[in-house]
Amino acid sequence: MQYTVKHLGNQLCNRLGRFILIVGLVLLPLLASAQREAIDLANRGPQVGDTIPEFSLPDQNGEVWTNESIIGPNGTMLVFIRSADW
């Protein structure tokens, strides 16, 4: 059987591709399970049940909202979303 350079090159590429795939499949779970630094949520602002300071903030339409204007019969839940699109 005669092998051409093209045939040998294709074989090498196929084997190299399989090797990279296998190494990737083995290493990916190891990298994903690496220990991450724990986040201390106690230092990240008001906690559930904390009293927040009085505030007065405008929304996107210019309407001003305060603590009293947003409170409902069961209290208030504030959710702050940090946007990367300012």
Residue pairs with C-beta under 8 A, 6 or more apart in sequence:
41 47
45 80
46 52
52 67
52 78
54 66
54 67
55 66
55 67
56 64
56 65
56 66
57 64
57 65
57 66
58 64
58 65
59 65
67 76
70 76
70 78
